[in-house]
Amino acid sequence: MVYNAQTPLQSAAKSLPELEQRVRDDLACLCYPPANWVVPTAADGEEKVHDVVVIGGGMCGLVASFALIGAGIQNIRIFDRNPPGLEGPWLTYARMETLRSPKQLTGPAYGIASLTFRAWYIAQFGNDTWATLDKIPRPMWMEYLCWYRKVLGLPVENGVEVKTIQPEGALMRLTLTGDGAPEKSVLARKVVMATGRDGMGQPSIPDFVKSLPQKYWAHSSHEIDFAALRGKRVVVVGVGASAVDNAAEALEAGAAEVRHLIRRKEMPCINKLMGIGSFGFTAAFPQLGDARRWQIMNYSLRTQTPAPRGSTMRVSRHPNAYFHFDAAVEKTELDGGEIVIETSQGKPVRADFLILGTGFGVDPLARKELDGYADKILLWQDRFTPPAGEENAHLGKFPYLAGDFTLLEREPGQVPWLANIHSFNSGAAASLGKVSGDIPGISEGAAWLAREIAAKLYTENFDQYWQRLLDYDTPELRGDEWTASPLPDIAEITARKQA
């Protein structure tokens, strides 16, 4: 029988408490959590050394931590700078009504059916309501992630921001700040940067707003007072998902008009990577070689992922919404209290407020945690020269990662501690595929990350594990399970045969 997203679950939990018990039973059957096997590491003095510190308690950080604990690596810490319930973008700068991903994707469930969004949803609302659900409402996805964290007992420490990551001998010293920070710094053997969409870069801020006072513009990831835009003329730069969602928010808040200024000549309509997503693609991507990986990523970036249909219609249903194509912004300036925007069409547009739907750039130099050595990180532009016509400056700034998500040195021997920093965020996409940021491949990425970290921790302490092998002396047999017998005499055997 073929099962799909609409096939009713015959033995679904009827309540969250029942589902939570099912999760506990499933984990018990899987022997979760296993015993910690990692040899403790000593530091000078009495300071504790953590085997792994995970930076980020959003979706990536949660599933990565679950995978690490499930791999028997329990001496970990998880830090998130935001208050509980505000980890990740879902209730902060994400402004879409629903997720783009199909509702049936298993996401961070890590192969455990009772941990899926579907199981969580049906336990509360039933099979019939599930059948009528189209897309997952964005705030509901955050509710699910909060439940995921709670039912798994993942020890996220909120209100803790990691300011710097610096080497200290063979270890990494992380300096901390924030209301929730219990210490000024901690030591770790490995660091996982599960820092999401801007995890290896920052919001892309075009030069044309550099001279505008901040009160006249915002990036789509910034906190925006949409109520203050009532009756105002708003220009949104771009037509990707974040641009469209912010335009919709402004319109629904009562903006007098919202104009999209779009450098493309036509609306992007096809999500190309969705057409080739499969387990095979996820597994093969890191092994495809530089030329093919660049080919795929460059094509995806150039064709651009369109905004979802529902988000676009959320804008276009307003008669005071406008889409201006082939209208790249070239310059902005103030004229009294108005923003004058010069476009590639030679026709200026006047507005009261400007929203940049320009996405995020990947640039390790922008990460303050890596100050002092970010310029020594190997980038794709250092490693690969694309064919003529395939150049892409944005793609070239992605870090060129090792197969275990770690950063590599531009010049070997300069910053060897990069081998302790794992980029489990959107910055890994060019090297390893979309397994550390997007919902479809996040569990595969977490399993991969945990396996690689476990291998490194074991290899680094091989002598101690070898000694454990030599020292192990717990007998399986006690000596009373058998009786030794002498070998029979040859003459006796011959006599028996003759008889």
TORLODREN-166736 format. One line per 10 residues: their letters; for each residue x, z negated, y of C-alpha. Coordinates in steps of 0.25 Angstrom, whole numbers, always signed. Layout:
TORLODREN-166736
A	X:Z:Y; ...
END
This chain:
TORLODREN-166736
MVYNAQTPLQ	+0:+0:+0; +5:+3:+14; +3:-8:+24; +2:-6:+39; +0:-13:+52; -15:-13:+50; -16:-17:+35; -22:-31:+35; -14:-43:+30; -21:-49:+18
SAAKSLPELE	-14:-62:+19; -11:-64:+33; -10:-78:+39; -23:-83:+46; -16:-91:+57; -2:-93:+63; +0:-107:+56; -3:-99:+43; +7:-88:+46; +17:-98:+51
QRVRDDLACL	+17:-105:+37; +18:-91:+31; +30:-89:+39; +36:-102:+34; +33:-98:+20; +39:-85:+21; +52:-91:+27; +52:-101:+16; +52:-90:+6; +63:-83:+13
CYPPANWVVP	+71:-96:+13; +71:-96:+28; +79:-102:+34; +91:-101:+24; +102:-111:+25; +112:-109:+36; +125:-103:+29; +134:-101:+42; +147:-109:+42; +146:-118:+54
TAADGEEKVH	+156:-115:+65; +164:-125:+73; +167:-125:+88; +177:-133:+95; +171:-147:+97; +157:-150:+93; +149:-138:+98; +140:-131:+89; +142:-116:+86; +130:-108:+83
DVVVIGGGMC	+131:-97:+73; +122:-88:+81; +115:-89:+95; +104:-79:+98; +101:-76:+112; +86:-73:+114; +74:-79:+108; +65:-66:+109; +62:-57:+97; +76:-53:+94
GLVASFALIG	+81:-67:+95; +70:-73:+86; +72:-63:+75; +87:-63:+75; +87:-79:+74; +77:-78:+63; +86:-68:+56; +98:-77:+58; +92:-90:+53; +86:-82:+41
AGIQNIRIFD	+101:-78:+38; +105:-92:+37; +111:-93:+51; +104:-105:+57; +114:-110:+67; +109:-102:+78; +103:-104:+92; +93:-95:+99; +92:-95:+115; +82:-88:+124
RNPPGLEGPW	+82:-89:+139; +67:-89:+140; +57:-99:+138; +49:-100:+125; +40:-88:+123; +46:-80:+133; +58:-74:+125; +60:-59:+126; +52:-50:+135; +38:-52:+129
LTYARMETLR	+32:-61:+139; +42:-59:+150; +45:-44:+155; +38:-37:+143; +25:-32:+150; +19:-23:+139; +5:-27:+134; +9:-24:+119; +22:-22:+111; +26:-7:+108
SPKQLTGPAY	+30:-11:+94; +19:-9:+83; +12:-22:+79; +16:-21:+65; +31:-21:+67; +37:-33:+61; +47:-36:+72; +54:-49:+70; +47:-54:+58; +60:-51:+50
GIASLTFRAW	+53:-46:+37; +44:-58:+36; +29:-54:+37; +24:-67:+42; +33:-66:+54; +27:-53:+59; +19:-51:+71; +8:-46:+62; +7:-59:+54; +7:-67:+66
YIAQFGNDTW	-4:-59:+73; -13:-58:+61; -12:-73:+58; -18:-75:+72; -28:-63:+74; -30:-57:+60; -29:-44:+53; -40:-37:+61; -35:-40:+74; -21:-36:+70
ATLDKIPRPM	-27:-22:+66; -32:-20:+80; -19:-24:+87; -12:-12:+93; +1:-18:+99; +6:-32:+100; +3:-38:+113; +16:-42:+120; +13:-57:+122; +8:-58:+108
WMEYLCWYRK	+22:-53:+103; +28:-65:+111; +18:-74:+104; +23:-69:+91; +38:-71:+94; +35:-85:+98; +28:-88:+85; +39:-81:+77; +49:-90:+84; +41:-102:+81
VLGLPVENGV	+37:-100:+67; +52:-97:+63; +57:-109:+71; +68:-101:+78; +75:-110:+88; +75:-102:+101; +80:-110:+113; +73:-106:+125; +78:-106:+139; +92:-104:+135
EVKTIQPEGA	+100:-92:+141; +113:-88:+136; +122:-85:+148; +135:-81:+142; +141:-78:+128; +156:-80:+128; +166:-81:+116; +172:-94:+113; +182:-92:+102; +175:-86:+90
LMRLTLTGDG	+161:-91:+95; +152:-87:+107; +149:-97:+118; +135:-95:+124; +132:-102:+138; +118:-106:+140; +109:-108:+151; +94:-111:+153; +84:-123:+153; +84:-123:+137
APEKSVLARK	+99:-122:+136; +104:-135:+128; +118:-132:+130; +127:-124:+140; +133:-116:+129; +133:-113:+114; +143:-107:+104; +139:-97:+94; +146:-88:+84; +136:-76:+86
VVMATGRDGM	+127:-73:+97; +114:-64:+96; +109:-58:+109; +95:-56:+105; +92:-53:+120; +82:-42:+119; +79:-30:+128; +90:-33:+138; +98:-41:+128; +111:-32:+131
GQPSIPDFVK	+108:-28:+145; +99:-30:+156; +87:-23:+163; +90:-10:+169; +90:-10:+184; +91:+3:+191; +100:+4:+203; +89:+9:+211; +83:-5:+213; +96:-12:+216
SLPQKYWAHS	+94:-11:+231; +79:-16:+230; +76:-31:+232; +72:-37:+219; +58:-40:+224; +55:-25:+224; +58:-22:+209; +59:-28:+195; +64:-24:+182; +53:-23:+171
SHEIDFAALR	+60:-35:+164; +59:-44:+176; +48:-54:+180; +38:-46:+188; +27:-52:+197; +17:-41:+193; +6:-48:+201; +14:-46:+214; +13:-31:+211; -2:-31:+214
GKRVVVVGVG	-5:-20:+224; +10:-15:+224; +16:-2:+221; +25:-3:+209; +35:+7:+204; +40:+6:+189; +53:+13:+185; +52:+19:+171; +41:+21:+161; +46:+13:+149
ASAVDNAAEA	+39:+2:+143; +43:-9:+152; +41:+0:+164; +26:+3:+160; +23:-11:+156; +28:-16:+170; +20:-5:+177; +7:-9:+169; +9:-24:+173; +10:-20:+188
LEAGAAEVRH	-2:-11:+187; -10:-22:+180; -5:-32:+191; -12:-23:+201; +0:-14:+207; -5:-4:+216; +2:+7:+209; +13:+8:+198; +22:+20:+198; +32:+23:+186
LIRRKEMPCI	+44:+30:+191; +50:+37:+178; +63:+45:+178; +58:+53:+165; +50:+65:+167; +40:+62:+156; +35:+49:+150; +42:+45:+137; +32:+45:+126; +39:+43:+112
NKLMGIGSFG	+45:+31:+107; +56:+38:+99; +62:+27:+92; +49:+23:+86; +48:+36:+79; +61:+33:+71; +60:+18:+69; +62:+14:+54; +70:+4:+46; +79:+16:+43
FTAAFPQLGD	+82:+18:+58; +84:+3:+60; +94:+3:+48; +101:+16:+51; +103:+15:+66; +116:+7:+67; +122:+16:+57; +119:+29:+63; +132:+30:+71; +134:+30:+86
ARRWQIMNYS	+129:+45:+89; +116:+43:+82; +113:+29:+87; +116:+35:+101; +107:+47:+99; +95:+39:+95; +96:+28:+106; +99:+38:+117; +87:+47:+112; +78:+34:+112
LRTQTPAPRG	+83:+30:+126; +81:+44:+132; +68:+47:+127; +64:+32:+131; +54:+24:+123; +40:+26:+130; +31:+14:+135; +20:+11:+125; +7:+19:+127; -1:+6:+130
STMRVSRHPN	+9:+2:+140; +9:+16:+147; -6:+16:+147; -7:+2:+153; +0:+8:+165; -7:+22:+165; -21:+16:+165; -19:+12:+180; -22:+23:+190; -11:+17:+199
AYFHFDAAVE	+0:+19:+189; +9:+31:+190; +20:+38:+181; +30:+46:+189; +40:+54:+180; +53:+60:+184; +54:+50:+195; +67:+42:+193; +70:+32:+203; +82:+35:+212
KTELDGGEIV	+82:+25:+223; +73:+13:+229; +73:+7:+242; +65:-2:+251; +56:+3:+262; +50:-9:+268; +43:-16:+257; +42:-3:+249; +51:+2:+238; +54:+17:+240
IETSQGKPVR	+58:+23:+227; +65:+36:+227; +63:+45:+214; +69:+57:+208; +57:+65:+212; +61:+63:+227; +48:+56:+229; +49:+41:+233; +40:+30:+228; +36:+18:+235
ADFLILGTGF	+33:+5:+229; +32:-10:+231; +39:-14:+217; +48:-8:+207; +48:-11:+192; +60:-6:+184; +55:-2:+170; +70:+2:+167; +72:-6:+155; +85:-13:+150
GVDPLARKEL	+99:-8:+150; +109:-12:+139; +122:-17:+145; +130:-28:+140; +136:-30:+153; +123:-35:+159; +123:-46:+149; +128:-59:+156; +130:-66:+142; +141:-56:+140
DGYADKILLW	+148:-58:+153; +163:-56:+152; +163:-46:+140; +151:-37:+141; +160:-26:+146; +168:-27:+133; +156:-24:+124; +156:-10:+117; +145:-1:+122; +139:+12:+116
QDRFTPPAGE	+145:+19:+128; +159:+14:+123; +157:+18:+109; +149:+31:+109; +150:+44:+118; +136:+51:+116; +136:+66:+116; +133:+74:+129; +119:+72:+133; +117:+59:+125
ENAHLGKFPY	+123:+50:+135; +116:+37:+138; +122:+27:+148; +111:+17:+144; +114:+18:+129; +129:+18:+131; +128:+3:+136; +122:-2:+124; +132:-11:+116; +138:-5:+104
LAGDFTLLER	+135:-15:+94; +141:-19:+80; +132:-18:+68; +129:-33:+69; +124:-32:+83; +137:-37:+90; +143:-32:+102; +156:-24:+100; +169:-24:+109; +172:-12:+117
EPGQVPWLAN	+187:-15:+115; +190:-23:+102; +196:-36:+103; +191:-39:+118; +178:-47:+115; +177:-49:+100; +167:-60:+102; +156:-49:+104; +155:-49:+89; +148:-62:+90
IHSFNSGAAA	+137:-56:+100; +125:-49:+93; +117:-40:+102; +103:-42:+95; +95:-35:+107; +92:-22:+113; +107:-19:+115; +108:-16:+100; +99:-4:+100; +110:+7:+102
SLGKVSGDIP	+119:+1:+91; +109:-5:+81; +96:+0:+84; +83:-7:+89; +84:-19:+80; +86:-30:+90; +76:-28:+101; +64:-21:+96; +53:-26:+87; +54:-16:+76
GISEGAAWLA	+68:-18:+71; +70:-33:+76; +70:-39:+62; +80:-29:+56; +89:-32:+67; +88:-47:+66; +91:-46:+51; +103:-37:+54; +108:-46:+65; +107:-59:+56
REIAAKLYTE	+114:-52:+44; +126:-47:+53; +127:-61:+60; +127:-68:+46; +138:-58:+41; +147:-61:+53; +145:-77:+52; +148:-76:+37; +160:-67:+39; +166:-75:+50
NFDQYWQRLL	+166:-88:+41; +169:-81:+28; +180:-91:+24; +171:-102:+25; +160:-95:+17; +171:-92:+6; +175:-106:+6; +160:-110:+4; +160:-100:-8; +173:-107:-14
DYDTPELRGD	+167:-121:-11; +154:-119:-17; +153:-127:-30; +138:-130:-33; +136:-126:-47; +125:-118:-53; +127:-123:-67; +130:-138:-70; +137:-135:-84; +126:-140:-93
EWTASPLPDI	+119:-127:-94; +127:-121:-105; +136:-125:-117; +150:-118:-119; +152:-112:-133; +165:-108:-140; +167:-94:-143; +164:-91:-158; +176:-89:-168; +178:-75:-172
AEITARKQA	+178:-78:-187; +165:-86:-186; +159:-74:-179; +164:-65:-190; +158:-74:-201; +145:-74:-194; +144:-59:-194; +148:-58:-209; +138:-68:-213
END
